[in-house]
Amino acid sequence: MNSILMETAETTAKSMDPFVVMIVGMAVVFLGLIILIGIVKLVSFFCKLVFGERKKSESPAPAVAPSRSTSSPVAASNLTEAQRGELIAAISAAIAESMGRPVSGIRIRSIRKVG
């Protein structure tokens, strides 16, 4: 029984044209991609039904570069001196962490309120 299967497999392998194998392989790949696209669109459709579409007003506003003439310094706010020191320390620590340097390795010349 086992030898019959081996002979059938060898005969099939010898009779298959490499061009046909390539075409069948490419067809299987593209069919899989088309099915995958359909699944993604279906999941997207269900997500829109469940969560609703996001409106333009809900999207975050684009960042605007601050103008030196219109921005007000932090000192003009209603913070106490201790609160200003804590704010400057927190901003310094955040900047130093994002730059990958120690806090003593950076110098902050001014802090301006953006929005």
Secondary structure, 3 states (H helix, E strand, C coil): CHHHHHHHHHHHHHHCCHHHHHHHHHHHHHHHHHHHHHHHHHHHHHHHHHHCCCCHHHCCCCCCCCCCCCCEEHHHCCCCHHHHHHHHHHHHHHHHHHHCCCHHHCCCCCCEECC
